[in-house]
């Protein structure tokens, strides 16, 4: 426990902020987790809406200062990259096409 009066006041203030920020942070984390699970399950009807909700929750958390703006941007980037890679056809599954041999001119 803090000894100085100013330290006690700072402790109370930080606890108030923590209690105010916790539901916002939890909502963002849950939204991202739900979107990732829907993407992994290939449930595209739900995944589209869940990804939008997750991006909105991260933007809201960053706007309120609960999460740093760069951290929110990084999480959104990772989520959207996962989303788009999961939707894209697997490029490695296609057969490789060998380029034509160059014609040698004597």
N, C-alpha and C positions, 0 to 999 in steps of 0.2 A: 504494500500500500504506500502511496505517496506521502511524504512527510510535509512538504511545503503546501501552503494554501493554494498557491498558483498551480502547483502540480496536481492537486486534488481537483481543482476546477477544470484543468486540461483533460484529466482522466474522465470526468463526468461528460465533458463535451464530446470527447472521442467516442465514448460509449453511446451517446445519443446519435451521433453520426453513423456509427456502426449499425445500430438498430434501424435507422432510416434507410441505409444503403443495402442492408442484407436482402430484403425481398426483391429489390431491383436486380441485384447480382444473381440471385437464385433464379429469377424468372428468365434472365438471359441464358444462364447455363442450361436450364431445363429445355429451353426452346432450341438451343443448338444441339443438345443431346437427342431430342425427339426428331429433329430434322436429319441428323446423321443416321439414326436407326431406320428411319423411313427410306433414306437413300440406300442403305446397305440391304434393305429388304426388297429393293426394286419396287416399292409402292409409290409409283409416280403420281397417282391421283392425290395422295396426301402430301407427298414430298414437296410439290410445288408450293402449296400453301404454307407448310411448315418452314420451308427455307425463307419465305417472305417474312413470316412471323419472327424467325430467329434474327434476321437482319434488322428488323424494326426494333426488336428488344435490345440488340447490341447498340444500335444508334441511340436509343433512349437512354441506356446506361451511360454511354459516353457523353451525351448531352448534359446529363445530370452530374457528371463528374465522378460517378461511381467507378467507372473503368476508364483508363487513359484512352484518349482518342486513337493513338497508334495501336494499342492493344486490341481495341474493338475492330479496327481496320484489318489487323492481322487475322483475327478470328473469322471475320467475314470472308476474307480472301481464302482462307483454308477451307471454309465451309463451301463456298461457291466453286472452288477448284475441285473439291470432292464431288460435288453435285454434277458439274459438267463432265468430269472424267467418267463418272458412272453412266451418264447418258450417252456418251460418245461410243461409236462402234469400236471394237477392239482392233486397232491398227495392226498389231502383231499377229493377229489370226489370219490375215490375208497372205496369200503366197507372194513371195518376193519376185518381182519381175526383173530379170537381168537386162541391163542396158545393151543395146546392139553393139556389136564389135565395130571399132572404128575402121573405116576403109583406108587402107594404105595405098597411097599414090606413089608409083615408082619414079 
